Every structure is written in structure tokens, then in C-alpha cells.
Amino acid sequence: MVSPFPPSLSAPGKGCLIVGLTPQRQSALSTMTFQYPLKLISPSPSVHQKSVLAFLLTYGGGLVGGDQVHLTIKVNPNSKLSIVTQGHTKIFKSPSPDVVTRQTLHVTISDNAALCLLPDPVQPFAESVYEQSQIFMVSKTGSLCLLDWVSAGRTARGEDWNLSGWRGRNEVWSVLEGVKPRLLLRDNILLDGDAISGNKGELKRKMHNMQIFGTLVLRGPLVASMSTFFLEEFSNLPRIGARDFRSQDAREKDSIVVLSHKERWRKERLRQEITDGVLWSAAKVRGCTVIKFGAHTVEGGRTWIGSMLKEEGSISTVFGDEATLCVR
């Protein structure tokens, strides 16, 4: 029997998101398609929204061994898109190291457009094998805020970097009309578990009690103030070997000095970084600001990155409060 319906143009795991500007100068979805195991949801738009909000999901909350997801995103000129998740993306156990779960993302950000991708961390289960590739083609006036982070697994069940393999790659390209695209940033994460390295517990030792490891990438004019904020805060960090030579009386006297809001926030943040074992760095690379961070707990890392984004404030201003749902 011949089906009366036209054949599907999408393959399993394939999805597409296209965002444009309405005549009322408001960002709106023009295309959203997806196939199992990928699922995309976008709430009904409101007149007050600052960007289109889309939830990137998977059926069952995760990807099983061998799943393939390919998502294409296009953010047209002057429009904005925020992508979040509804929980950790779980990477389930693979039957063997040869069965690889893959996820690819290809994004085009046009002139004066912006993308904010602040998902929950990926949670690889024990003996999982995962490869991820995220490529961003950004115009000269386009803006990108990307958070990519991975946890140690199901720590409540005793997992501690017991994955078999992890491969992650983020690329940011500069795109100009009539000119060959130029690579600005290529960031690779390679995590080899016991099954690949052959050394039991080697990955766990290398992570030095860190339960979360992440990368934040900022590029473009709409996140320029955020980039400056991270670079300035990093430059103000106490350096290794720093010592307070003041007497006890001097320290007590200085403790009653009235501090500004930012000084109080910084003091509290530094205390939190020590408590949660947060380590981080920030650097400028070909116009991209790259922040690397790790923490002893997932919630410690979430609290840290969330407090930094909230204090600076431009993400909520540009994209709306919904863009930070996963880092609160």
C-alpha cells in the first residue's frame, strides 16, 4: 500500500531551528523540526520576550549507546535565540567502547544576531562513550554565549569519572561575505576512561576531586561587557604565594571598613570558591573570551557560574531571565 503522505525529509535524530525577526521587530521561530531521539520545545511567545526560548531535550532524558543527534540552528539578522535544557543530559552506558553516542550542532549566527546556549551539564554514566561536536559560524557583528560542561556521572551511586570515553570539540568561525571563513577558536576536551587508557582510576586521579568541568565561550558585541567582567575578575584573583602581612589589629580594623556592593560580592564569591573548591581561568583568544572552570560539586559549579552571570547582568538584559534557567 502506498502511503498518502509525502516522505519525511528528516532522518532519525536530525533537527532544525531557524529564528528570524517579525515585522514587529520581535524574534520568532520560523522553523522547528526534530526526529527521535531529539526533541525540541518552544513556549508560546510573549510580547515582552527578549529572545526566542527553546528547550533542547531527549526522550527519556538521555541518549542510549549508539544514538546520533544532529541539530542545525540558524539565527537570522537582528534576532536572538536562547537554548536551555530541563535537566542533565544523560549519556547511558554503551555495550562496548566501539558503540559511540554522538551529538553534533551546527550554528549560523548572522549580522547583529545572538545565541545564548546555557544548558545543564552533560552527565555521562559509567562505561558510556560519547562524542560531541559544536561548530559556530558567527558574523562580525554576531554574538555568542556558550556554556559546555560535563559532570563526573551519578555520584550518588558512587560514579566518579567512570565513563569509557568522552570527546568534545567546540569551534568558533568568523564569517564575512565573500571571504573564506576564518577559524577563531578550537577547543577540544579528551577524557579517556579505564577502557581506553588501560590504567584503572587514571582519569579520576587527573580530575583531582573535581566533579564538574566546564567551558564558557563569549564572542561578539552583545556579550562584550560580560567578557570584560570575567577578565577583570580573573585579574583581581589572589595569586599563588600571596600573603597577608598585616597585623591582627590591622586586619580587624580593616574588617569594619564599609565595602561597596561589588567588593562585598567579590569577598563572598572568593569565600564560596574556597568552600566549593572552584578553580577557574579566563583568557582572550582571537576575539573570543574563554573561561575554564571546575568545582568539587556540580552545585558548587552551578552556584559559581550563576553568580558570575547574575552579578554582571547582561545575559538577562539581552536575552531575558529565562536564558539563565539552568544556572540558577
N, C-alpha and C positions, 0 to 999 in steps of 0.2 A: 504494500500500500504506500502510495506517495504522500508524504506529509504536505498539508496545505500551507504550512508556514515556511517562510524563507529560511535558508540555512543560517546558522549563527556565524557571525564574523569573528567572535572572540573564542579563545582557547581556554581550557581549564587554568585557573589561577591568574588569568590576564584581566587587567583593569585599566580604566582611563578616566582621568579627571581634567576637565577644561573649565577655567574660570575666566569670565570677562566682565565688562562694565555695561550696565544697563543705561538706557537714555537718561535715567535719573541720577547717573554718576555713582551708582552703587554696585559693589562687587556681587556677582551672582554666578551660579553654576549654569553652564550651557550644556555640558555633557558629563554623565556619570554612569559608567558601565563596569561590571565586575562579574567574575565567574568563580565558583567554588575552587579552592578553599578561601579565596579572598572575599571580603565583604566590606562595603563602603556605606556609610550612613551620613546624611547631612540634615540637620534640623531645619525646620521651616525658617526662612529668612525673616528678619525684623527690620523695621525702618531705622533702628538705632545701631545695627550691627556695623562694626568697623571692618570686618573681613568675613569671607565665607568660612564656616566651620565645618570640617569633615572629620569623621571618626574612621580610622583605619583599623579594621577588625579581621579576625579569622574565625571560622566556625569552630566551636569548641574551645575557643580561647587560645589556640596554639596551632603549630604546624607539626605534622607527624613526619616520620622519616621518609624522605623522597619527595615531599611536597615542593612544588615550584610556583612562585608568585612573581608576576611581572606587572608592575604598575607604571603607567606613563602619566605625567602631570604636565599641563601647560597653563601658565598664568599669563594671561594676555595683558597688554599695556594698561597701566594705571590701576590694575585690580590687585586684590590681596586675598591670600588663602592661608588659613590656619589648619594644621592637621594634628590631631591628638588621638589617644587610644583610650580604652576603657579598662585597662589593667595590663599587667605584664604580658608580653607576647611570649608564650611558652614554646620551647623547641623540644619536642618529645624525643625519646630515645630512638636511635637508629638501629636496625637489626644487625648492621655491620658498618665498619668505617667506610665502606665503598658506597653506601647509600647516603647521599648528601641532600640535605634540605637547603633550598636556595631561595633567595629573595632579591629581586633587582628593582631598582627605582630609577627612572629617567625623568628629569625635571627640566623644563624650559621656562625661564623667568624673563619676560620681555621688558621693554623700557618702562621705567617707573613702577614696575610691578614688584610684589614682595611675597615671599613664602616664609611662614613660621612653622617649623616642624619640631614640636616639643612632646614626644611620646613618653610613655612609661618605658622603663628599661626592658630589654630582652632578657628572658630567663631560660638559659639552656639547661636542660635536665642532664643527669648523669648519662654518659655514653651517647650523647647527641652529637651530630655532625652538621655544621651549619656554615653556609657561605652567603655573604651579603655584599651587594654592590650598589652604591648610590652615586649617580652622576648628575651634576647640576650645571646646566648651561645658562649662565647669567649675563644679561646685557650690562653695559657700562653703568646704567642708572638703575638696574635691578637690585633688589635686596634679598638677603638670605639669612635666616636664623635656624641653625640645625643643631639638634642635640642627639647624639648617638651614644648609648650607654648599655652596658651588659653587666649582669649580676653573676654571683657565684653559683646560682642554682637554688634548689629548695633547701635552704639552710636549716629549716625546721625539721627536715628529715635527715640532717647530717651531711648533706651535699656541700662540698667546698671545692669548686672548680674541678668537678669530676667529669666534665664534658670530654668527648673524644677529640673534637676539633672545632675550631672557630676561625673563620676568615672574614674580615670586614674591610671594605675599601670605600672611601669617600673621595670623590673628585669634584673640584670646582673649576669650571672653564669660563673664560671671558669670551663673550660673543659680540662681534661687531659686524655690521652688514658689509658684505664684500670683502671681508678679511677672514683668513683661516682662524678657527677657534684657538685660543691660547690657554694652555694648562696653567692654572694659578696654584692649585693645591692638590696633592695626592696623599692621603692619609691611610695607612694600612695598619690593621690590627691582626696579628697572627698569634693564636693561642693553641698550642699543641698539648693535648691531654696524654694520659698514660698510654693509650692505644697507639698513638702516633710517635711520641717521643721515646717510648720504651723504658722510661725511668719513672717508677712509681712515686707519685706525690711531687714530682718536679714542678708542675705548674702551680700547685698550691704554695710551695715554698717561694716561688718567684713573685707571687702576688703579695707576700708579706702582710698577711692578715687583712688585706683589702677585700671587702665583699662586693664592691661596686667599682667599676672603672668606666669613665666617660669622656667624651669629647664634645665640646661646643664650638661651632664654627660660625663666625659672623662676617658678613660681607655686604657692602652697599651703604647708600646714604641714610636709609631709614633706621639702620642699626649702628650708625657711626658713633652716637653718644654712648651706646652700650659697650662698643669696642673700647672707647677711651676710658670708660669706667673700670672695666676689668684690668686694663693695662696699668692704670693709676693705682688701683687697689693692690695689684701684684707688686708694684714698685715700692709700696708702703709696708709690705710684709717685713717682720723682723727677720734679719738674716742669720744664717748659721753662725754660731760663735758670739752672737750679740749678748752683751752682759749689762745688767743694770748696776752701775757703780754708785748709785745714790745711797745715802744712809737711810736707816729705817725711819728716822724722823722726817727726812725729806720726802720719802715715799708716802708717808701718812699725810703730810701737808699737801702734797700734790693730789692725793686722792679726793680731797674735798673741793678741788677746783671745779667750777661749773663747766661742763663739757657741752659742745654743740650736739645737735641731733646726730649728725654724721659721725662725730667722734664717739658718742655713746654706742651707736650702732656698730661701728668698727670694733670697738672694745668687746662688745658682746659677741660679735661674729668670730673674733680671734679666740675667745673662750670656747665657743662652740666647736671651732676647728680642732682645738686641742682635745676636747671631750670626745668627739666623734672620730678622731684620727684622720681628719681631712688633710690631704696633700694636694696642691694644685700649682699650675704654672700657666702663664699667658705669654703669647708671642705674636708678632706681626709677620705674616708671610705673604708677600706679593699682594698686598691689599686685603688679605684675609686675616682676621684675628682668630687664633686657635687657642682654646683653653682646654687643658687636660686636668682631670681631677680623679681622685679616688677617695674612698672612705671605708671605715671598718664595718659600717652597716649600710644597707640600702636606704633606710630612712634618714640616716645621717647625711648621705649624699644628696637625697632629695631636699632635705631641710636647707642644706648649704646652697645648692644651685637656686632653689626657690627664693631664698632670702636675698641673694645677689640680684636676681631679676626684679624682685619686688622693690628693692631699695632704689635701683636705677629708674625703673618705671616705664621705660619707653616701649617695651613689648605690649603692655596693657594699653598704653596710649595709642599705639599704631594699629594693633591687631584686635584689641579688646581683651577683657579679663578671661574669656573662655579659652584663649590660646595658652594660658598657663595652668589649665586644669590638672595636668599630670605632674606638676612640680610644686604643688601647694602642700 
